[in-house]
Amino acid sequence: MSAAWKRVAIIIVGWVFIALGIAGLFLPILQGILFLLIGLVILSTEYHWARRLLGYVRHRFPKLDSVIKAAHDKAASILGHRNTESD
């Protein structure tokens, strides 16, 4: 898959998780916060605003910091990105 198509696929998957997260905030069967965090982790590999928002969440909720960092590292390794996250 070419780099452009891979980037488009990453962005689409990230936004799908964000949409599921928003729907999950109102539907009792979906875990909205979980899907929002997954979407942010995926989008943070492509968008600076998502990295900043994820950094804010990590700072605001320190207990989630290690979980988010592990998810970000896993997503970066799956997507083939180097870790550009600043702590």
N, C-alpha and C positions, 0 to 999 in steps of 0.2 A: 504494500500500500504506500502510495506516495506521502510525503510529509504534509502536504496541503490537505489531503483527504483524512489523514490521521488527526490533524488538528481540528478539522471540522467535526469529526466523529467525537473527539474528546469534548468539544464545546457542546454538542448536541446532548451527549450523555449527561454532562454536568447540569445543563438546563432542565433535562427531564427529571433528574433527582430533585432539583430545586422546585419544580412544579409539583412533584409528588409530595414534597415536604410541605408546601403551602396547602395542598389539598388535605394532607394529613393533619394539619392544625385544626381542621374543621370536621374531619371524618374520624370516627372512633376506631376504625380498623387499621389505620396507618399510623406509624410513629413519625409524626411530622418533624420533630426536632432532629431525629436520626437522619432522615432523608435530606434535610437542609444541610446538616453537617457534612454528609457524604458529597452532596452537590458542591459545597464550598471547597472541600478538599480537592475534588476533581477540577473545578474551575480555577483554583489557586495556582495550578500549574500553567495556566494561560493568561490570567488576568491579575493585574496588580491590585485592583480594588478588592478582589476576593482574598488575596493574601493579607491585605490590611485588615479586612473584616475578620478573617480567621485569627489573625494575631490579636485583635481586640477580644474575641471570644476566649482565646487561650489565656489572656491576661485577666479577664473578668471572672473566669471560672477555672482556677488553677487545678482543680481535681481532674478536669478534662484534658489538661495540657498533654500528659503522656499518651493518652488515647489518641488525641488529634495528631500528635507528632508521629506516632506509629502508623496511623492511617495515611498521613501525608507521605511518609517514606515509602510505604507499600504502594501507594498510587503512583508515586514518581518512578519507582522501579518497574511497575507494570507498563506505564506509559512511555518509559524510556527517557525520562527527563532527569537532568541532574538536579540535586537538591538546591534550590535557590532561596530557601526560606531563611529569614534572619531571625535569630532568637533575641 
